[in-house]
Amino acid sequence: MVNLGGESANLTSMAHKPPRKHHYIPRFYLAGFASLRPKPRLWVYEKGRDPRKSTPKLEGCQRDFYTVEQNGEKNFEFEEWLGNLEARVAPLIPDLVKNKREPNENERICLSVFMGTMFTRTPFGMLLGDKVFGPGTSKMLKRAASDPDEFYKLYESIETGFPGKEAAEHVRQDVLAGKGEKLEEQRDFQLASMLHVGIDVAEVVCDMGWQFIHAPHNQTFITSDNPLVSEVSEGWSREVHFRSGVNLPNARVWFPLTSQVCLLMRKGLTPGIATAPAATIRSVNKRVMICADKVVYAGEFSKGIQGAFERHGCQVPLEKLDMRYEGEKL
């Protein structure tokens, strides 16, 4: 199990009052794609609409998106957990970009968890959770329910603030009785599944080879509201399957870090720092467009981006996904 640089992955509380506006695309991350002069500006592209100017503060957010209602009170533990992770990654990414260096082991783990949760924490990721990951987690619980010890371990890994074996045993009996569907509907279970699956994704990408691809002068990367791009292809075919599971054979994963650098990950890939030609930057940006949920973000107004997004954007709906766990389709 990946942990954040040796620290526990359990949810922790913050001393200050949690924000109500929850950024599923973090502000610091969007700022890496915004123009800096005369002040940070972000261009938002959406199919069928004119591009619009905005700021990182106003984009990629929903009120109380990670909030759980418990006994009539709002619980912000999930937002706090994500905020703690972001606080560690926010200074790391610009340092890696500025110094053109690779991360050390702890930095690599931290960045992996950030990318893994970015796959599950967005509105599209939460939809995946409702339709795929939640039922998949329920299948794991049901499979594990016949063995109490195995079930307790699994339940502890996905249930925040693990309440002990007595409560877990009550849930186990419910699962054995076929009541797992009710568990899927609970918001805290959905959010716990979001983190659990995100960390599973992190473990996979952490073991891949990493190449930091820098854009040449006058070229920039874009990002989207679903920025972790995964694809699978075979050598004998030109067909590419996007949004496939990162643990599938031959999977390649792209994650734009800033407008200047994109991270490419693949098993067996020679790690290092590279500068790619303009054609490669355009190819990566096209992939980002294809896998976007609704919008892409850039630091400039561009008729080229607008036209390309109209042609290629948002092409992989949920029903086309091939998501698997231990080789079994979810």
RODREN-808032 format. One line per 5 residues: number of its first residue (from 1); their letters; for each residue x, y, z of N, C-alpha, C. Coordinates in steps of 0.02 Angstrom, whole numbers, plus 50000, padded with zeros to 5 digits. Layout:
N
NUM> A> X/Y/Z/X/Y/Z/X/Y/Z; ...
This chain:
330
1> MVNLG> 50043/49940/50000/50000/50000/50000/50044/50062/50000; 50032/50107/49953/50069/50170/49951/50051/50213/50010; 50101/50241/50045/50086/50293/50093/50125/50355/50075; 50107/50410/50103/50136/50474/50083/50203/50485/50115; 50255/50458/50083/50322/50469/50108/50333/50441/50178
6> GESAN> 50303/50383/50192/50313/50351/50257/50262/50371/50309; 50218/50420/50293/50168/50441/50341/50104/50401/50330; 50063/50396/50380/50000/50359/50375/49955/50392/50323; 49918/50351/50286/49871/50377/50238/49802/50388/50269; 49796/50381/50335/49733/50394/50368/49715/50467/50362
11> LTSMA> 49649/50481/50365/49627/50551/50360/49646/50587/50424; 49669/50650/50416/49688/50691/50472/49648/50755/50470; 49642/50787/50526/49603/50849/50530/49648/50910/50523; 49619/50964/50499/49654/51027/50492/49633/51074/50549; 49679/51118/50568/49665/51164/50623/49617/51219/50601
16> HKPPR> 49621/51240/50537/49580/51296/50514/49512/51270/50489; 49468/51317/50479/49401/51300/50456/49405/51276/50383; 49378/51217/50369/49382/51191/50300/49344/51235/50252; 49368/51241/50190/49332/51280/50140/49270/51243/50116; 49219/51280/50096/49159/51249/50070/49163/51238/49994
21> KHHYI> 49205/51278/49961/49215/51270/49889/49271/51219/49879; 49253/51160/49854/49302/51106/49847/49326/51101/49775; 49391/51109/49765/49420/51106/49698/49437/51034/49680; 49399/51004/49635/49416/50937/49612/49475/50940/49563; 49487/50998/49533/49550/51013/49498/49584/51067/49540
26> PRFYL> 49637/51051/49576/49665/51099/49624/49686/51165/49593; 49679/51218/49632/49696/51285/49609/49770/51289/49589; 49814/51261/49630/49885/51266/49614/49901/51231/49548; 49865/51175/49535/49877/51138/49473/49855/51178/49413; 49795/51208/49416/49771/51249/49361/49815/51310/49349
31> AGFAS> 49844/51337/49405/49888/51395/49398/49949/51379/49355; 49968/51316/49353/50025/51296/49312/50011/51299/49237; 49948/51309/49218/49930/51314/49148/49904/51383/49129; 49902/51429/49178/49875/51496/49167/49930/51543/49142; 49910/51594/49106/49957/51647/49087/49974/51687/49149
36> LRPKP> 50032/51718/49150/50055/51754/49209/50053/51829/49201; 50042/51854/49141/50043/51926/49129/49980/51949/49094; 49951/52006/49116/49973/52047/49173/49957/52015/49241; 49911/51966/49241/49897/51928/49301/49871/51859/49279; 49871/51810/49323/49852/51742/49302/49783/51739/49269
41> RLWVY> 49782/51712/49209/49720/51703/49172/49718/51633/49142; 49660/51604/49142/49650/51537/49116/49596/51540/49063; 49610/51510/49006/49559/51506/48953/49525/51437/48958; 49459/51439/48958/49419/51378/48966/49384/51364/48900; 49394/51303/48874/49365/51283/48810/49313/51228/48824
46> EKGRD> 49253/51238/48798/49199/51190/48804/49166/51182/48736; 49152/51120/48718/49123/51107/48652/49056/51144/48643; 49048/51176/48585/48986/51210/48570/48980/51279/48601; 49032/51301/48637/49029/51367/48668/49092/51406/48651; 49087/51472/48655/49145/51515/48645/49194/51507/48703
51> PRKST> 49259/51507/48690/49307/51506/48745/49297/51566/48791; 49312/51557/48854/49302/51611/48902/49363/51618/48947; 49375/51680/48969/49429/51693/49017/49405/51679/49088; 49450/51652/49128/49432/51638/49197/49497/51640/49239; 49493/51614/49299/49551/51609/49344/49551/51540/49376
56> PKLEG> 49609/51517/49400/49611/51452/49435/49564/51449/49495; 49553/51505/49528/49510/51506/49587/49438/51488/49570; 49416/51506/49509/49346/51499/49491/49330/51433/49455; 49382/51396/49436/49371/51337/49394/49381/51272/49433; 49352/51219/49406/49363/51152/49433/49340/51143/49504
61> CQRDF> 49282/51171/49523/49261/51167/49593/49185/51160/49598; 49164/51131/49654/49093/51126/49672/49087/51134/49747; 49034/51164/49769/49022/51174/49840/49010/51106/49875; 49048/51095/49928/49041/51035/49970/49046/50970/49931; 49088/50969/49880/49094/50911/49836/49117/50848/49874
66> YTVEQ> 49160/50857/49924/49187/50800/49962/49158/50797/50033; 49102/50829/50044/49074/50832/50112/49028/50773/50124; 49030/50748/50186/48985/50694/50208/48941/50721/50264; 48877/50708/50260/48830/50727/50313/48826/50670/50364; 48843/50685/50426/48841/50635/50480/48805/50665/50540
71> NGEKN> 48749/50634/50558/48710/50656/50616/48693/50730/50612; 48675/50752/50552/48655/50822/50542/48712/50871/50539; 48774/50847/50541/48832/50891/50536/48874/50873/50475; 48911/50923/50450/48953/50913/50392/49022/50889/50413; 49044/50835/50381/49110/50807/50393/49154/50822/50333
76> FEFEE> 49211/50856/50345/49255/50878/50291/49320/50838/50287; 49322/50778/50316/49384/50741/50320/49415/50726/50251; 49373/50711/50203/49400/50695/50136/49431/50756/50103; 49399/50813/50109/49427/50875/50082/49492/50892/50118; 49496/50880/50182/49556/50893/50221/49613/50846/50199
81> WLGNL> 49596/50783/50189/49647/50735/50166/49676/50757/50099; 49633/50775/50053/49656/50797/49987/49695/50862/49993; 49673/50907/50038/49710/50970/50048/49780/50958/50075; 49788/50910/50120/49854/50894/50146/49899/50866/50091; 49871/50825/50048/49909/50799/49991/49930/50855/49944
86> EARVA> 49884/50899/49928/49899/50955/49883/49953/51000/49911; 49953/51010/49977/50003/51053/50008/50073/51025/49997; 50079/50960/49992/50144/50929/49981/50164/50930/49907; 50115/50924/49863/50130/50921/49792/50139/50990/49761; 50104/51040/49788/50105/51108/49758/50176/51136/49748
91> PLIPD> 50221/51131/49797/50289/51156/49784/50333/51107/49746; 50313/51043/49745/50354/50993/49713/50354/50999/49637; 50295/51006/49607/50291/51007/49534/50331/51065/49504; 50324/51127/49526/50365/51181/49496/50440/51171/49507; 50459/51140/49562/50530/51127/49574/50557/51076/49525
96> LVKNK> 50519/51023/49512/50539/50973/49462/50545/51004/49393; 50498/51048/49377/50497/51080/49311/50555/51130/49304; 50563/51173/49354/50615/51225/49350/50685/51196/49347; 50698/51145/49387/50765/51117/49392/50777/51058/49345; 50725/51041/49306/50730/50986/49257/50762/50924/49290
101> REPNE> 50731/50904/49345/50757/50847/49382/50703/50795/49391; 50724/50735/49411/50678/50681/49428/50665/50680/49503; 50608/50655/49525/50593/50655/49597/50631/50600/49634; 50643/50612/49699/50670/50558/49739/50614/50509/49757; 50629/50458/49795/50580/50405/49808/50517/50431/49842
106> NERIC> 50526/50471/49895/50468/50497/49931/50427/50545/49888; 50462/50587/49849/50427/50633/49804/50389/50595/49750; 50418/50541/49726/50385/50500/49675/50321/50469/49702; 50324/50444/49764/50264/50415/49796/50210/50468/49804; 50229/50526/49828/50182/50580/49839/50149/50602/49774
111> LSVFM> 50189/50610/49722/50163/50630/49657/50118/50575/49628; 50136/50512/49639/50095/50456/49615/50026/50458/49647; 50023/50470/49713/49959/50472/49747/49918/50531/49722; 49950/50587/49709/49914/50645/49681/49884/50627/49614; 49923/50597/49569/49897/50579/49503/49843/50526/49508
116> GTMFT> 49853/50476/49552/49803/50424/49560/49737/50450/49583; 49738/50496/49631/49675/50524/49656/49645/50574/49606; 49686/50604/49565/49659/50647/49512/49620/50606/49461; 49632/50541/49458/49594/50497/49414/49525/50483/49442; 49517/50488/49509/49454/50469/49540/49416/50526/49573
121> RTPFG> 49447/50583/49586/49416/50635/49627/49375/50685/49587; 49376/50682/49521/49340/50729/49479/49267/50707/49471; 49224/50750/49444/49155/50728/49431/49151/50665/49388; 49194/50660/49337/49194/50599/49296/49219/50541/49337; 49270/50552/49379/49295/50499/49422/49243/50476/49472
126> MLLGD> 49205/50523/49499/49152/50505/49545/49096/50467/49510; 49083/50484/49447/49035/50446/49407/49060/50375/49397; 49125/50369/49383/49155/50302/49379/49145/50265/49445; 49153/50301/49500/49143/50270/49565/49073/50243/49574; 49024/50284/49553/48954/50263/49560/48938/50203/49516
131> KVFGP> 48965/50203/49454/48946/50152/49406/48994/50093/49402; 49057/50104/49422/49107/50052/49412/49144/50035/49477; 49179/50085/49506/49222/50071/49563/49182/50049/49625; 49125/50083/49638/49084/50064/49695/49060/49993/49691; 49028/49974/49635/49009/49904/49627/49068/49857/49628
136> GTSKM> 49125/49880/49601/49185/49838/49602/49210/49827/49674; 49208/49881/49713/49228/49874/49783/49180/49828/49821; 49115/49834/49805/49066/49790/49836/49080/49717/49819; 49101/49704/49756/49118/49636/49737/49177/49610/49777; 49227/49654/49789/49284/49634/49830/49262/49619/49901
141> LKRAA> 49218/49661/49929/49194/49650/49996/49156/49584/50001; 49114/49572/49951/49075/49510/49952/49119/49449/49947; 49171/49454/49905/49218/49399/49897/49257/49387/49961; 49273/49442/49996/49312/49437/50058/49270/49419/50119; 49203/49427/50113/49160/49420/50172/49161/49350/50202
146> SDPDE> 49179/49300/50162/49180/49232/50189/49238/49221/50237; 49287/49266/50236/49345/49261/50280/49346/49324/50324; 49327/49319/50388/49323/49378/50431/49387/49419/50434; 49444/49387/50441/49507/49425/50446/49522/49462/50382; 49513/49430/50325/49524/49463/50261/49476/49522/50253
151> FYKLY> 49414/49512/50274/49363/49565/50268/49382/49624/50311; 49404/49612/50372/49422/49668/50417/49478/49710/50387; 49527/49677/50357/49583/49713/50327/49559/49756/50268; 49516/49727/50226/49491/49763/50169/49447/49821/50191; 49403/49808/50239/49358/49860/50264/49397/49917/50295
156> ESIET> 49450/49901/50331/49491/49953/50363/49524/49997/50310; 49541/49967/50253/49576/50006/50201/49531/50054/50164; 49465/50043/50166/49420/50087/50128/49373/50127/50172; 49370/50112/50237/49324/50147/50281/49363/50198/50323; 49346/50262/50317/49381/50313/50354/49368/50306/50429
161> GFPGK> 49420/50319/50469/49411/50314/50541/49386/50246/50562; 49419/50193/50539/49397/50124/50550/49370/50114/50620; 49306/50096/50627/49273/50095/50693/49284/50032/50734; 49323/49984/50708/49336/49924/50746/49301/49863/50718; 49319/49805/50745/49295/49742/50718/49221/49731/50729
166> EAAEH> 49194/49758/50782/49123/49748/50795/49080/49780/50740; 49097/49842/50723/49061/49876/50669/49074/49842/50602; 49137/49821/50591/49154/49787/50528/49117/49721/50522; 49108/49687/50578/49072/49623/50576/48999/49635/50559; 48971/49689/50583/48901/49706/50565/48895/49717/50490
171> VRQDV> 48944/49753/50461/48944/49765/50389/48954/49699/50352; 48998/49657/50378/49011/49592/50345/48948/49550/50341; 48909/49549/50395/48847/49512/50395/48797/49541/50345; 48797/49608/50340/48753/49640/50290/48774/49620/50219; 48839/49618/50207/48864/49598/50141/48844/49526/50126
176> LAGKG> 48854/49481/50174/48835/49411/50165/48760/49404/50152; 48721/49450/50181/48649/49448/50173/48625/49483/50109; 48674/49507/50068/48656/49537/50004/48637/49610/50009; 48659/49644/50061/48641/49715/50070/48697/49762/50049; 48744/49736/50009/48801/49777/49988/48781/49838/49947
181> EKLEE> 48724/49833/49911/48702/49890/49870/48689/49952/49912; 48662/49942/49972/48649/49999/50016/48714/50032/50037; 48766/49992/50046/48831/50019/50063/48858/50063/50008; 48847/50042/49945/48871/50081/49888/48840/50151/49886; 48779/50157/49912/48743/50220/49908/48765/50270/49961
186> QRDFQ> 48802/50248/50011/48823/50293/50064/48880/50338/50039; 48873/50404/50053/48922/50452/50027/48992/50439/50055; 48997/50420/50119/49063/50408/50147/49095/50347/50115; 49055/50297/50098/49082/50238/50063/49106/50258/49994; 49067/50299/49959/49086/50321/49892/49152/50358/49892
191> LASML> 49160/50404/49941/49221/50443/49945/49280/50401/49968; 49268/50354/50014/49321/50309/50035/49344/50265/49977; 49296/50243/49936/49313/50204/49876/49354/50246/49828; 49336/50311/49822/49374/50358/49780/49448/50358/49799; 49462/50365/49864/49531/50366/49887/49564/50298/49878
196> HVGID> 49527/50245/49894/49555/50177/49890/49576/50161/49818; 49532/50175/49770/49549/50162/49700/49604/50208/49677; 49603/50271/49698/49655/50318/49680/49724/50295/49703; 49728/50267/49762/49791/50242/49787/49812/50178/49750; 49763/50137/49730/49778/50079/49688/49809/50101/49622
201> VAEVV> 49781/50153/49592/49809/50180/49529/49879/50207/49542; 49888/50240/49599/49954/50268/49617/50006/50213/49621; 49989/50156/49649/50037/50101/49655/50059/50076/49587; 50013/50076/49539/50030/50053/49472/50076/50102/49437; 50057/50167/49436/50098/50216/49400/50165/50227/49434
206> CDMGW> 50168/50217/49499/50232/50225/49535/50284/50175/49512; 50261/50116/49492/50306/50063/49470/50324/50068/49396; 50296/50116/49360/50311/50125/49289/50375/50165/49280; 50402/50163/49219/50456/50208/49202/50428/50277/49187; 50463/50329/49209/50438/50398/49202/50485/50439/49157
211> QFIHA> 50455/50473/49109/50492/50522/49069/50457/50590/49075; 50497/50641/49093/50472/50709/49098/50485/50744/49031; 50431/50756/48993/50437/50784/48926/50426/50859/48929; 50479/50896/48912/50475/50969/48912/50456/50994/48843; 50413/51044/48841/50392/51074/48777/50446/51120/48751
216> PHNQT> 50456/51122/48685/50504/51170/48657/50477/51241/48662; 50518/51289/48645/50499/51359/48647/50437/51371/48603; 50391/51411/48628/50330/51429/48592/50279/51372/48586; 50289/51319/48624/50240/51264/48626/50219/51254/48699; 50155/51236/48709/50130/51226/48776/50084/51166/48779
221> FITSD> 50082/51135/48837/50033/51082/48850/49969/51113/48878; 49914/51078/48867/49851/51097/48897/49832/51044/48949; 49780/51057/48987/49754/51005/49033/49678/51007/49029; 49646/50965/49070/49573/50959/49065/49543/50946/49134; 49478/50937/49135/49443/50919/49197/49447/50844/49212
226> NPLVS> 49487/50808/49172/49500/50737/49183/49571/50724/49159; 49622/50750/49196/49689/50758/49167/49732/50695/49161; 49716/50641/49197/49757/50581/49191/49733/50542/49130; 49775/50538/49079/49758/50506/49016/49791/50437/49012; 49751/50386/49004/49779/50318/48996/49757/50291/48929
231> EVSEG> 49801/50252/48899/49786/50223/48834/49820/50155/48827; 49790/50113/48785/49818/50047/48771/49814/50036/48696; 49868/50011/48668/49868/49994/48597/49911/49932/48587; 49903/49901/48529/49943/49842/48511/49987/49860/48451; 50045/49828/48448/50092/49842/48394/50066/49828/48325
236> WSREV> 50020/49780/48321/49994/49760/48255/49934/49802/48233; 49913/49849/48275/49853/49888/48258/49866/49962/48274; 49836/50006/48233/49841/50078/48245/49787/50102/48293; 49741/50057/48312/49687/50077/48356/49713/50089/48427; 49689/50143/48457/49708/50160/48526/49645/50161/48569
241> HFRSG> 49648/50128/48626/49592/50127/48673/49608/50175/48730; 49570/50228/48736/49582/50279/48787/49542/50265/48850; 49565/50294/48905/49534/50286/48971/49532/50212/48991; 49579/50173/48968/49584/50103/48988/49617/50099/49056; 49612/50042/49088/49643/50034/49154/49718/50041/49150
246> VNLPN> 49748/50075/49198/49820/50086/49197/49859/50021/49208; 49826/49970/49235/49862/49906/49247/49855/49857/49190; 49826/49878/49135/49822/49834/49077/49890/49829/49042; 49904/49772/49009/49967/49766/48973/49974/49821/48920; 50034/49846/48913/50050/49898/48863/50019/49966/48878
251> ARVWF> 49993/49976/48938/49962/50040/48954/50014/50096/48956; 49995/50152/48927/50035/50213/48932/49993/50265/48967; 50024/50305/49009/49988/50355/49049/50021/50422/49039; 49981/50473/49025/50005/50541/49017/49974/50585/49071; 50015/50629/49099/49988/50676/49148/50022/50743/49139
256> PLTSQ> 49987/50794/49111/50017/50861/49105/50031/50889/49175; 50093/50907/49188/50112/50935/49253/50103/51011/49254; 50125/51044/49201/50116/51115/49191/50111/51127/49116; 50104/51189/49096/50102/51204/49025/50167/51189/48990; 50221/51179/49028/50287/51166/48999/50309/51093/49002
261> VCLLM> 50278/51053/49045/50301/50984/49055/50243/50936/49061; 50250/50879/49027/50202/50824/49034/50240/50762/49054; 50211/50722/49098/50242/50660/49121/50213/50601/49082; 50257/50562/49052/50239/50500/49017/50261/50441/49059; 50216/50393/49070/50230/50335/49112/50211/50271/49075
266> RKGLT> 50256/50222/49079/50243/50157/49049/50291/50106/49078; 50269/50045/49086/50313/49992/49110/50369/49980/49060; 50430/49977/49085/50487/49966/49042/50514/50028/49008; 50483/50086/49018/50506/50148/48988/50570/50171/49021; 50619/50192/48980/50681/50218/49007/50668/50286/49040
271> PGIAT> 50680/50293/49104/50665/50356/49138/50713/50412/49118; 50691/50474/49128/50735/50529/49114/50698/50593/49097; 50736/50642/49072/50710/50708/49052/50719/50714/48977; 50668/50738/48942/50672/50744/48869/50637/50807/48847; 50655/50830/48787/50620/50885/48754/50591/50858/48690
276> APAAT> 50527/50867/48680/50492/50838/48623/50479/50891/48569; 50473/50870/48507/50457/50918/48453/50385/50941/48457; 50369/50993/48419/50302/51022/48421/50249/50970/48403; 50263/50925/48357/50214/50874/48337/50195/50830/48395; 50242/50814/48439/50227/50773/48498/50183/50811/48546
281> IRSVN> 50196/50875/48556/50155/50916/48600/50083/50917/48576; 50075/50926/48511/50007/50926/48482/49974/50858/48491; 50011/50805/48484/49984/50737/48493/49961/50726/48565; 50001/50749/48613/49982/50742/48684/49919/50783/48698; 49918/50845/48673/49860/50888/48684/49796/50858/48654
286> KRVMI> 49803/50824/48597/49745/50791/48567/49720/50736/48613; 49765/50699/48644/49745/50647/48692/49708/50677/48752; 49734/50734/48776/49701/50768/48832/49630/50788/48812; 49621/50813/48752/49555/50831/48727/49509/50771/48723; 49533/50717/48695/49492/50657/48686/49466/50632/48753
291> CADKV> 49508/50634/48805/49490/50606/48870/49459/50657/48918; 49450/50720/48895/49417/50770/48938/49345/50750/48952; 49321/50771/49009/49250/50760/49026/49207/50813/48991; 49220/50877/49007/49182/50931/48976/49225/50987/48949; 49281/51002/48983/49320/51061/48964/49395/51046/48963
296> VYAGE> 49432/51088/48926/49504/51090/48930/49525/51160/48950; 49585/51165/48979/49611/51229/49004/49678/51245/48970; 49687/51308/48953/49750/51331/48924/49763/51402/48948; 49825/51424/48938/49844/51491/48961/49834/51544/48908; 49805/51526/48851/49798/51574/48796/49734/51560/48757
301> FSKGI> 49711/51612/48723/49657/51602/48675/49687/51578/48610; 49658/51524/48582/49685/51496/48521/49628/51467/48479; 49621/51492/48418/49573/51464/48372/49590/51391/48357; 49655/51376/48357/49677/51307/48344/49652/51260/48398; 49660/51280/48462/49636/51238/48517/49560/51231/48514
306> QGAFE> 49526/51287/48500/49453/51286/48497/49430/51238/48442; 49459/51242/48383/49439/51199/48328/49456/51126/48341; 49515/51114/48369/49535/51045/48382/49491/51013/48435; 49471/51053/48486/49429/51025/48538/49359/51010/48511; 49335/51051/48466/49270/51037/48435/49272/50971/48396
311> RHGCQ> 49330/50957/48365/49336/50896/48325/49350/50834/48368; 49393/50841/48418/49418/50782/48453/49395/50776/48526; 49366/50828/48554/49354/50828/48626/49300/50780/48650; 49311/50753/48710/49260/50715/48748/49234/50656/48708; 49279/50614/48683/49259/50560/48639/49251/50492/48673
316> VPLEK> 49265/50488/48738/49265/50422/48770/49214/50421/48827; 49152/50404/48812/49101/50401/48865/49112/50341/48911; 49077/50342/48966/49085/50292/49017/49075/50221/48991; 49026/50211/48948/49009/50144/48926/49062/50111/48883; 49111/50150/48859/49165/50121/48818/49225/50100/48859
321> LDMRY> 49224/50112/48923/49284/50099/48963/49294/50024/48975; 49358/50004/48978/49377/49936/48994/49416/49938/49059; 49381/49940/49116/49412/49944/49182/49414/49875/49213; 49473/49856/49239/49481/49788/49265/49515/49790/49334; 49500/49739/49373/49533/49729/49438/49555/49657/49440
326> EGEKL> 49622/49647/49447/49651/49580/49448/49628/49540/49387; 49626/49574/49328/49608/49541/49266/49534/49533/49254; 49492/49550/49302/49420/49542/49296/49388/49609/49278; 49347/49610/49227/49313/49671/49205/49264/49694/49259; 49268/49760/49276/49223/49786/49326/49156/49806/49295
